[in-house]
Amino acid sequence: MQAEVRTQVLVVGAGPTGLSLACLLARYGVDFLLVERNAGITPYSKALGVHARTLEIYDQLGIAEEALRRGAVAGRVRFVAGGRVRGEADLSRLGEGLSPFPFVLVLEQSRNEALLYEYLQALGGRVEWETTLESFTQDAQGVRAVVRTPAGLRTVDADYLVGCDGARSATRERLGLEFGGSTFERTFYVADVVLDWPLSHDAIHVCFAPDSFVLCFPMEGARRYRLVGVFPESFRKDEGQVLYEEIEARVRAELRLPLEIDEVRWFSVYKVHTRHAGRFRLGRCFLAGDAAHIHSPAGAQGMNTGIQDAYNLAWKLALVLAGRAHPQLLETYDAERRANARRLLVTTDRLFQLGAGRGWWLGVLRTRLFPRFARFVLGVSAINRRLFPLLSQIGIHYRDSALSDHEGDSDFAVRAGERMPFLEIEGGNLYHRLRSPRFHLLSFGDEAEALHTHPELVEHHRLPLTRAVAERFGTMDDFHVLLRPDHYIASIGRDPPDAQVGRYLERLRHGL
Ligand SMILES: Cc1cc2nc3c(=O)[nH]c(=O)nc-3n(C[C@H](O)[C@H](O)[C@H](O)COP(=O)(O)OP(=O)(O)OC[C@H]3O[C@@H](n4cnc5c(N)ncnc54)[C@H](O)[C@@H]3O)c2cc1C
């Protein structure tokens, strides 16, 4: 056994969840050890869609511009049924006014991981590659883990352990947490191919058949596409027995378009599970990302949700480790993110049913009605204002959380627990002023007093009460918004800044 290592947080797994957690912990100055079984980041494309909320987080880290440079905005969606294009819709400004990123960015998972890894290295962080968590125990004082490195076994003593170790999480298993849910009977396929067909490479293609679908996502490189689809219910082979030829036959039968597949770079066949862990925290151990929840790929939510788990947990660990908050704060990670995972499982199941569910009327909706009317539906701003927040994850809220102080927020159109709305102020994106990893007190109006307390924890911004702010918050009178470090509203009201901030931070310090 090699010498013991001591760290504040042991992070297990360097997928998108573990990498983002490490980046965020590094920003808060928390000491961590990130261990990963593989020798490097994933070579596979896996997740493709990066949603607005993830881009807002990237923006706070200062890496959104680079993500946009490396990826491509999903500009259009084209609907195909029965071998013909039935409709087309613009996706590039779906969330106009709701986020600085009103679209989905197509940037494959391996490139997201590369971006996060580069950022981590720039902050002086590193990954212990080829290092596997073997076992661990915990008590009131900390966690003791054993990891296997290329040089042998090593003991790690940590204050906390976060299992970001994917769907087959050893952390979850060792904690004895159930992973309840169900498995879809039908088999999914995914293939990265080079495709020649009569349709242009500038759109996502959605092809509906009576009881299934094929999605064709344009990827970087001429004619390169990701094909995703589902076999019909009558197809009863085990995942390991499916041949690529069967996938291609399925794609041809459903698209009913002349096509040549020149090259297959990668393909996989899998069953989709919809499950979440019974708890996301047990004592000093946490689960995040696929280790905590998995669901159908409908809506492209998995990687994005893992990154948001990390975003929710990092600041809480940082405050507790710094002795600035009561350990009870950590329980809100479980409450907030498990409730979100439950909602997510319901949404993705519904989306999947719409895409491939049984019933003649669903078949008619998919192949006849939706392709024709989608353009009009997606053009209606009232619909977009509901749909975009749901898919882009900007609509996630923690209104019912113990961390949302509702005292005084009933006068406002925005409540504690909601994400700080996107606003342009004095010609600039308000979020750009909120990049430092701290609480932010936003005082809107002319009369705001200075904030005298907790300057190391809270940054104070005096801002004009513009018409846009007044409309969004539903008030013409001066007010203050206290934001958590993850840009959710902690409290909102008209008490003097010292009173509003002091009351909130006292609660964090002494228990919720
Ligand atoms: C084909 C496909 C398409 C998808 N499309 C999308 C999409 O468009 N958008 C989206 O948001 N999501 C999508 N997803 C889901 C997404 O890929 C996952 O949700 C995401 O990878 C989860 O990230 P993670 O970091 O939580 O887990 P993982 O990416 O699984 O990472 C876990 C890491 O932990 C490591 N590990 C495991 N056990 C140990 C151990 N004992 N010790 C050390 N290391 C360990 C593993 O090697 C791995 O690197 C897709 C998935 C697939 C397969």
The ligand as an SDF file (V2000), in Angstrom:
LIG
                    3D

 53 58  0  0  0  0  0  0  0  0999 V2000
  -25.4840    7.6860  -27.3720 C   0  0  0  0  0  0  0  0  0  0  0  0
  -25.7070    8.6600  -26.2760 C   0  0  0  0  0  0  0  0  0  0  0  0
  -26.2250    9.9170  -26.5760 C   0  0  0  0  0  0  0  0  0  0  0  0
  -26.4380   10.8420  -25.5700 C   0  0  0  0  0  0  0  0  0  0  0  0
  -26.8930   12.1070  -25.8960 N   0  0  0  0  0  0  0  0  0  0  0  0
  -26.9870   13.0540  -24.9420 C   0  0  0  0  0  0  0  0  0  0  0  0
  -27.2490   14.4430  -25.2710 C   0  0  0  0  0  0  0  0  0  0  0  0
  -27.4020   14.8200  -26.4350 O   0  0  0  0  0  0  0  0  0  0  0  0
  -27.2940   15.3560  -24.2540 N   0  0  0  0  0  0  0  0  0  0  0  0
  -27.0830   14.9750  -22.9480 C   0  0  0  0  0  0  0  0  0  0  0  0
  -27.1340   15.8610  -22.0680 O   0  0  0  0  0  0  0  0  0  0  0  0
  -26.8050   13.6850  -22.6100 N   0  0  0  0  0  0  0  0  0  0  0  0
  -26.7320   12.7190  -23.5620 C   0  0  0  0  0  0  0  0  0  0  0  0
  -26.3550   11.4360  -23.2400 N   0  0  0  0  0  0  0  0  0  0  0  0
  -26.1260   11.0840  -21.8380 C   0  0  0  0  0  0  0  0  0  0  0  0
  -24.7110   11.4440  -21.3830 C   0  0  0  0  0  0  0  0  0  0  0  0
  -23.7490   10.8190  -22.1900 O   0  0  0  0  0  0  0  0  0  0  0  0
  -24.5370   11.0410  -19.9320 C   0  0  0  0  0  0  0  0  0  0  0  0
  -25.6310   11.5310  -19.1850 O   0  0  0  0  0  0  0  0  0  0  0  0
  -23.2230   11.5930  -19.3630 C   0  0  0  0  0  0  0  0  0  0  0  0
  -22.1220   10.9140  -19.8870 O   0  0  0  0  0  0  0  0  0  0  0  0
  -23.1880   11.4680  -17.8390 C   0  0  0  0  0  0  0  0  0  0  0  0
  -21.9810   11.9840  -17.3800 O   0  0  0  0  0  0  0  0  0  0  0  0
  -21.3440   11.4770  -16.0220 P   0  0  0  0  0  0  0  0  0  0  0  0
  -20.0740   12.2450  -15.8730 O   0  0  0  0  0  0  0  0  0  0  0  0
  -22.3610   11.5850  -14.9420 O   0  0  0  0  0  0  0  0  0  0  0  0
  -21.0720    9.9390  -16.2230 O   0  0  0  0  0  0  0  0  0  0  0  0
  -20.0510    9.2150  -17.2780 P   0  0  0  0  0  0  0  0  0  0  0  0
  -19.9210   10.0350  -18.5080 O   0  0  0  0  0  0  0  0  0  0  0  0
  -20.5300    7.8390  -17.3880 O   0  0  0  0  0  0  0  0  0  0  0  0
  -18.6810    9.2710  -16.5140 O   0  0  0  0  0  0  0  0  0  0  0  0
  -18.4050    8.4390  -15.4020 C   0  0  0  0  0  0  0  0  0  0  0  0
  -16.9000    8.2590  -15.3120 C   0  0  0  0  0  0  0  0  0  0  0  0
  -16.6000    7.5660  -14.1100 O   0  0  0  0  0  0  0  0  0  0  0  0
  -15.5510    6.6310  -14.3800 C   0  0  0  0  0  0  0  0  0  0  0  0
  -15.6270    5.5610  -13.3540 N   0  0  0  0  0  0  0  0  0  0  0  0
  -16.6060    4.6510  -13.1870 C   0  0  0  0  0  0  0  0  0  0  0  0
  -16.3560    3.8930  -12.1090 N   0  0  0  0  0  0  0  0  0  0  0  0
  -15.1770    4.3400  -11.5840 C   0  0  0  0  0  0  0  0  0  0  0  0
  -14.3960    3.9670  -10.4520 C   0  0  0  0  0  0  0  0  0  0  0  0
  -14.7770    2.9640   -9.6330 N   0  0  0  0  0  0  0  0  0  0  0  0
  -13.2380    4.6310  -10.2080 N   0  0  0  0  0  0  0  0  0  0  0  0
  -12.8540    5.6480  -11.0280 C   0  0  0  0  0  0  0  0  0  0  0  0
  -13.5520    6.0380  -12.0980 N   0  0  0  0  0  0  0  0  0  0  0  0
  -14.7190    5.4130  -12.3790 C   0  0  0  0  0  0  0  0  0  0  0  0
  -15.8630    6.1320  -15.7810 C   0  0  0  0  0  0  0  0  0  0  0  0
  -14.7090    5.5840  -16.3980 O   0  0  0  0  0  0  0  0  0  0  0  0
  -16.3470    7.4080  -16.4540 C   0  0  0  0  0  0  0  0  0  0  0  0
  -15.3080    8.1160  -17.0970 O   0  0  0  0  0  0  0  0  0  0  0  0
  -26.1480   10.4880  -24.2300 C   0  0  0  0  0  0  0  0  0  0  0  0
  -25.6260    9.2120  -23.9300 C   0  0  0  0  0  0  0  0  0  0  0  0
  -25.3860    8.3150  -24.9360 C   0  0  0  0  0  0  0  0  0  0  0  0
  -24.7860    6.9630  -24.6140 C   0  0  0  0  0  0  0  0  0  0  0  0
  1  2  1  0
  2  3  1  0
  2 52  2  0
  3  4  2  0
  4  5  1  0
  4 50  1  0
  5  6  2  0
  6  7  1  0
  6 13  1  0
  7  8  2  0
  7  9  1  0
  9 10  1  0
 10 11  2  0
 10 12  1  0
 12 13  2  0
 13 14  1  0
 14 15  1  0
 14 50  1  0
 15 16  1  0
 16 17  1  0
 16 18  1  0
 18 19  1  0
 18 20  1  0
 20 21  1  0
 20 22  1  0
 22 23  1  0
 23 24  1  0
 24 25  2  0
 24 26  1  0
 24 27  1  0
 27 28  1  0
 28 29  2  0
 28 30  1  0
 28 31  1  0
 31 32  1  0
 32 33  1  0
 33 34  1  0
 33 48  1  0
 34 35  1  0
 35 36  1  0
 35 46  1  0
 36 37  1  0
 36 45  1  0
 37 38  2  0
 38 39  1  0
 39 40  1  0
 39 45  2  0
 40 41  1  0
 40 42  2  0
 42 43  1  0
 43 44  2  0
 44 45  1  0
 46 47  1  0
 46 48  1  0
 48 49  1  0
 50 51  2  0
 51 52  1  0
 52 53  1  0
M  END
$$$$
